Amino acid sequence: MTVRRCRPVSVGGLAAPALGALADSTSLRTALMPLIILPALGGLLLRGLREPAPERQSTPRLPAR
């Protein structure tokens, strides 16, 4: 039995051809604008998230005597 392993693909590797095509059809400045705007937008959206509550560890209760 042969196990096939998938190669990891990043978002940057998927977006690079699209950004290249956009730069070819418009200008480099227009193509690089999403690289400035999207991280800033993501940072603003993530500011509203809260840290997850720490997990509570339950202590085993001993039977009453």
NORJO-V604939 format. One line per field, one symbol per residue. ss: DSSP state (h for helix, s for strand, l for the rest). psi: psi as a letter, one per 40 degrees, with the letter a starting at -180 (. if undefined). burial: 1 if it has 24 or more other C-alpha atoms within 12 Angstrom, else 0. A space follows every 50 residues. Layout:
BEGIN
ss = ???
psi = ???
burial = ???
END
This chain:
BEGIN
ss = llllllllllhhhhhhhhhhhhhhhllhhhhhhhhhhhhhhhhhhhllll lllllllllllllll
psi = hhhhhihhhidddddddddddddddbiddddeddeddddddddddedeii iiiihhhhhhhiii.
burial = 00000000000000000010000000000000000000000000000000 000000000000000
END
